[in-house]
Each structure stands twice: as C-alpha cells, then as structure tokens.
Amino acid sequence: MQKTTIVFERIRGKPTSKQYVEIVERKGLGHPDYIIDSVCEAASVALSKYYLENFGRIYHHNVDKGLLVGGRATPFFGGGRVDEPIQIVIAGRATTVVKTPTNMYVIPVDELLKEAARSFIKKNFRFLDFDKHIIYESRIKPGSADLVKIVEYDKSEVPLSNDTSFGVGYAPFTTLEKIVYNAEKEINSPSFKQALRESGEDCKVMGLRRKDTIHLTVADGIVSHLTPDLDHYISVKEEIRDRILDMAVKMSDGMNVEVDVNTGDMINLEKKNESSVYLTVTGTSAEHGDDGNTGRGNRASGLITPCRQMSLEATAGKNPVSHVGKIYNVAAYKIADKIYKECNVFDEVYVKLLAQIGRRIDKPLMASIQYISSEKITSGVKYEVEEIVRYELKNITSLTDLILRGEVRLF
C-alpha cells in the first residue's frame, strides 16, 4: 500500500524579509520567455479540452518544449517595421490517434496548437499580428508506450505520476515579492495601457531590497509608432516611473522606494539623433532583441526568487492530469499558503512534494514541510499541518479543472 511520509522540520535562519539583501524578478507578458511559456500552456489546454469534449477524458500529452527565435525589426520615432518574423516552435508528445470500439479518430493536433498560439497573441498583444509577424511550427509526436500506459491507467480514479520529480512552494510573499509581481501586472493592465498606450507588453521588473530600501529596475519596450520624438519618449519613461513608484510606495510598509526605467538608454539631449533608446515596433523585444525558451522564466510563484527554495521545473505545457512537474508545484504553493494562514504561528513555510513515477499523484513519496518560527510549535500545530497536507493531497485531482480554467498561477 502506498503511503506518503510527511516530515515536519524547523529550519534555522532569518526569514527572507529580514535578511539584509533580497532579489526578486518577474518577466512580464511580452517577454519572449513568458510568450513561449504561454503558448505551450495554451497548447496543453487546447489539447486537454479537445480530448475531454470528444472522448470524455484527457489523454497523454506534454507540449512543454518551446522555442521562440527572435525576428528582426527597425523601430524609429513615429514609425517602424518588422523586417523578419518571429519564429515559434513547439515540440513534445501527444496522443495523435484515439481508438474506440467502433472507430479510429485522428486528432488535429497541429491545427489545435496553432490556433491556441494565435488566440493567445490576439488576446494579449495590440501590435503583434500572428499571421504577419510570426512563423509557427509544431513538432509533435506520439508518446512512448510506457508513459502512455501510466497516464491512461484505468484501475484507479487517481492518476499515476508520469515522472519522478518534485514541486516546491512557500508562503508568505515578502513585501518586495508582492511589489515586483504587482508592478508588472499594473504595467500590463488595461487601465495602464489605456493611459499610456506607448508602454509595450514586454516588461521586466527586477527588485532589490537592501535592508529597508527597495530599488526597482523596470524595462518596458516603448512602442515606436506611438512615440513621435525623443522628448515624448522621455515623458513616457517618467510617467511609467511615477506610476510604479506611487504603487510601490503604497505597498512598501514604510520602506524607501526608488524606481528606474529603461536604464540601458543612452540619451544625448544635445545631439538627439545620437541617442539610443528602448523602442519596439510591436511592443516586445521578441521582434529583434531577444529569444525565448520554455521554463527559463517565472517559477510557479510568478516570480524568480534566488533567495528562496524553488524548483527549476517548467510548469507550462505539461499535462494537467498526471505530470507532477506541473501539479506538485501548484499544490506546494497551495499547501504552504494554507498552512501559513490557518496555523498563524509561522514566519515562513516551505513545502516540497516528491513524486515517483508510477505512484498515485495523491501519494507522493515524500512531503517535506519546513518552517521558520520564533514561537514554540506544539504537537497540536504539527497535527494541524499534517491534516492540511493530507486534505490537499486527497483533493489534488481538483487542480486539473482549476488549471484548465486558468484559475491558478503557473508562471
């Protein structure tokens, strides 16, 4: 009988929020890494929904190997052009044929994935045209027989893990983590784009806290055809800075806040034509300046956090039924957050779930719960923690629907 070992362990050290230096990063909507993560995830969701609607179950697939090759563009004040399109390639495995007692069905995998990519671009970008600016390619092949059998094993209502992997989550977010996450969300919000149409979707926020001073470095690809000259560009930069500074100060718990925007600019006010600034034609550096790879961006926290325990597993594109590289990262954050809020005695909580291929996903090989607390932890608290873990694992299959509805954070 499979049984999960739960280890509850105090760890020593200062909580992240009390350490002298903290670094946090978020790659935003238009960043090439975020784009390719999103396209891979949209592909998985499209396949999952097709399988469900036509056959009543989600078949084996993992479309989590994506590459975005940047194009070439020539932006200039008041205009610009895309000279060479962006290339998006998705590789992976999927069920391409479904056999029933009465028929055999060929799944239109390539068409589903391409339309999913097109829909994501159309929904999220104002100036990036999928048909004009992107060359799309998918290289999907059937899965190996052993993995397919594991995923489609019918003798248990609970899926079996199709990988030996682990998920990591923590709670709570620090003040800096909240600010960095929300700064990017603010810049890419409809209200922000309505007020500052020149602000591109490609936004990255790097946060540094030194004791009680927060320093944000924001990169935002300003849209060239909406920016007639250098003076206008500078005014847009200043407006972005002021808006993010105002938001960050309100969230800073009284800490000092500094904000810089597009620090790579080389502005010469005396010889304006010699200036070099961050302009984009389409709102993303993918048009010229950068490439993207699935899994190189944000973790399941929505952030990149070198001061925290975290997994390097890519969540995007993995199937939402049995791939613990996705499911366990989502579950770990959910469990950590619940332990922190309901027990109310911990400074920090870290959760690690270790899967073993072929085991039921509700029975991980190990559930490690580590905590930092200034309080004495009683046996009653330990029991409460273990009950939370058991409850969330028992109900882990409910995450599949949440993932398909886009109601959980993946990157």
N, C-alpha and C positions, 0 to 999 in steps of 0.2 A: 504494500500500500504506500503510495507516495505521500510524503509529509514534508511540510516546509519547516526548516529550522529558522526561528526568529531570534536574533541576537540583539540585545538592548545594551548599549555601551556608552558610558560617559567619555568624552574626549576633552583633553586639556587645551587651553589656549584662549586667546581673546576672540570674541565674536568679530566677524568681518567688519561690522560697523564701528568697532572700537580700535581696530588696527590703524596705524598711522597712515598707511598708503592703501588705497583701493583703486582698482582699474576696472572699468566696465565698458563694453562696446555693444552697439546694435547696428546691424546692417539693415537698411530700410528697403521699402517696397521696390524701388527701381534699381537697387544694387544688383549687379549680374549674378552674384551668388544667391540672392533672395529670389530673383526671377527664375533661375533654374530649379531651385527648391520648390517653388510654387508650381511650376509647370509639371514637375514629376509628381507632386501631390495631387494636382488636378487630374493627371492621367490615372492615378490609382483610384481616385474617387469615381471617375467616369467608368472605369472597368468594373468596379465594385457594384455600382448602381445598375449597370447593364446586366451583369450576372444575376443580381437579385431580381430585377424586373422580369427577366426572361426565363430564369431557371430556379428562382427561389432561394438561392444560396450564392455566397461569394466564393469563386474558385481561386485556385492558386495563381498568384502573380506577385512580382516585385519589380517595379519600374523605378528603381532608386539610383540608377547610374546615368546622370545627365551632364552634358557639357554645353556651355554657351561660349561660342567663339565670337569675340567682338568684331564689329564691322569697321568701316572707315567713314568718317563724316567730316564736313567742313563747316563749322559754325562761324558766323560772324554777326556783328551787331546789326540787328534789323532783319536778319535772314539766316540762311544756311541750307545745306543739302546733305543727304545721305549718299555717299559715293559707292559704298559696298555694303550689302546687307549683313545683318547679324545671323549667325548660324546656331540653331538649337538642335541638339542630338540627344535623344533618349534611348538608352539601351536597357535591356532587362529581360525578364521572363514572364510569360503569361500563358494562361490556358487559351489556346487559339481554336480548339475544336472541342465541342461538347457532344458526347454521345448519349442518347436516351434510348429506351427500349424500342422506340418507333422511328427514330431518325438520327441524323448526324448534322450538327449545326456548326458552321464556320463563323467564328466571331470576328467582326470587322475591327480588329484591334487597332490597326494603323489609323483608320478613319476616326475612331473614338478618341485616340490620343491627340491627333492633330486638332480636332475640334475643341478638345479641352484646353489645349495651349492657346488656340485662337480666342476662346472665350475669356481666359484669364487676362490676356493682353488687352482685349477690347474693354473689359470691365475696369481695368486699373490704370490705363495709360491714356492720356489725352492726345498725345502727338506721335505715339509709336503705332504704326499701322502693320498688323501682322502680315498682310498679303504683299505690302510694298517693301517693308523693311526687314523681313525675317525669312530665312530659308529654313524650313523644318524638315527633320528626318527622324524616323524611329527605326530602331533595330531590335525588334522583339522576337524572341524565340521561345519555344515551349520549355517548361521547367524540367529538371531532371526527375526521373521516375520515383526515386526515393523521397524527394521533398514533396512531390505532388501527393504521394500516398499519405505522408504525415499530415499535410494540410487538409486533405479531403477524407481523413479517417472518420468513420461514421459511428463508431461504437461508444462514443462519449459525446454528451451535449457540450462539453467544454473542449475547445480546440487544443491541439498539441503544438508545442513550440516548434517552429521550423528553424530555429537557430540556437546556438549556445552563446548567449550574450547577456548584457546587463543594462539596467536603466538606473539613472541617478537623479534624485530630486532634493530640493532643500526648501526651507522656509525659516524666517520670513525674508522678503526682499528688503535690502537696505534702502536708505533714502536715496543714495546715488543710483542704485539699480532702478528704482521707481522713476527717477528723473530722466535717466537715459532712455528707458523704454517709452515713456510718455512724450519725450521730446520728439522722437521720430514719428510717433503716432500723431502728434499735433501737426507736424510739418506736412504729413501726408493726409491730413483730414480734409474733407470737402470745404469746410469753412475757411481753413488756411489757404487752400488753393484758390478759393473764390476771392479772397482779399489780396493774395499775392500770386497771381496767375504765372508770374515769371519763375516761381520756385518749381524745380523739377522733381520728379518722383524719386530720382536717385539721391538718397540722403543717407549719410552715415553719421552716427553720433558716438564720439569717444569721450568717456567720462573719467576724470581723475579727481580723487579726493585726497588731499593732504591734510590730515588732522581735521580741522573744521573749515577748510576751504575747498570748494568744488569748482573744477575747471572743465568746461565742456568745449570740445572742438567739433564743430559741425561742418560737414561737407555737403553742399547742395548744388546739383548741376543746373545752373540757371538757363532757362530756355532762350535761345538766341533771337528768334524772330519776334519775341515779345520785349526785347531789350534793345532799344534803338542806339544807345551810346554808352560810353564808359560811366558818365555821371549817373545815368539811370541804373546801371549795374551796381554801382556803389550804394545808391539809395536802397536798392532791393536787399543787398547784403546787410545794411544797417537795420532795415525793418525786420529781417529774419532774426538777427541778433537780439533786437529789442523784445520781440515777441517770445523768443525762447528764454531769454533772461527773466522776463516777467513771470512766465510759467514756472521756471526753476526756483526762483526766489520764494514763490508761494508754497513750494513743496519742500523747501530746504531745511526746515526745522531750525531756522535762525542762523544757518551757516552762511559764510561768504560765498558768492557765486560769481564766476567770470565766464563769459561766452565769447569764443572766436568763431568766425565763419570763413570758410574757404581760405585757409592760411597759406595755401600754395600760390595764391595770386601774386603776381609781380606788377604792381601798379605804378606807372610813371605819369603823374599829373601834368608835368611839363611837356612830355612827348607821349601823348596818349596813344598814338599808333604803335608805340613800342611796348605797350602793356600786354601782359599775358594773364588771362582770367579763365575761370571755370565756366565755360559756355557749352551747352549741348543743343543739338537740333531737336532731339526727341524727348529730352528730359532724363536720359540715362547714359551713363558712361559706357554702357554696352555697345553703343553706336560706334565707338572708336577707342576708348581709353582702357578698357578692362574686359576680362573674360570671367566666366563663372563655372563653378563645379558644385554638384550636389554634395551637401554635407560640410562645406567649408564656411558656412555662415553661422547664423544663430543656433544655439542649442535649444532644447525643448523649453527652456525658460524664456525664450525670445531674446536672449542676450548671450554674449560671450564673456565669461567671468573667470579670469585666471586666478582670482583669489578664492575660488570655490571648488569643491569637488564637482566634477561633471563628467559626462560621457562624451566620447567623440563620435558616437553612432549617429548616422544621418537618419532622421525620422521620415523625411519626405519620400514618397513613392513606395514605401514598404506597405505590404497588405495590412489592413486594419483588423484582421481576424486572428492571425497566429504569429505575426512577426514581432517578437518581443523587443527588437531594436526600436520599434515604434511604441508598442503598447506599454512596455515597462517604464520607458521614460515618462510617458504621460501619467501612468499610475503612481510613479515615485513622487512626482510633484504633488499630485492629488493627496497622497497619503501624508507627506510631510506637512502640507498646509493644514490638513485636518488635525494632525497631532498637535501642531503649534497652537492652533486656535482653540481647540477643545480642552487641552490639558492646561494651558495658560501658565506653565511654570518654566518653559524653556526659552533660552536666549536664541538658540539656533537648533534646528533639527535637520539631519541628513538621512536620506533613505536610499539604500542600494538594494535592487532586486536582481538576483542572478538566476537566469534560466538555463535549462539543459535541454538540448534538442530531443524531442520525443516525449517530454513531460507535459502534463496538462498545464496550461498557462496560469491556472489559479493555484498551482502548487510549485512555485519557484523553489529551486534548490536551497536558496538562502535569502532571507530578508534581514538586512542589517540596518538597525536604527541607531544612529549615533547622535549625541546631543551635547550641547554646552549649556550649563545652567549654574547660576550662583546659589540655587536652592538645593536643599536635600530632597532627593527624589524617593518617594515612598514606594512600597510594594503595590499600593493601590494605583499609583500613577503608572507603574510598569504594566500592571494588568490592563489598565485603560488603553495604553499604547498598543499592546498586543491584540486587544479586541478590535481596535481601529484597523490594524493591519489585516487581521483575519476577515473582517467585514468587507474591506475594499477588495481583497483578493477574491473573496467569494463572489463578488459582483463585478469582476473585472471584464466580463464579456459585454457589459453595458457600454464600455468605452468605444466599441466598434461603431455604434449608432452616433455617438457624440462626435467621433472623428468624421464620419460621413456627412454630418450636418454642419461641420465647421465650427463646433462649439468648444473645442479645446485648442489650446496653443501648441503648435508643433515646432515653430522656428521664428 
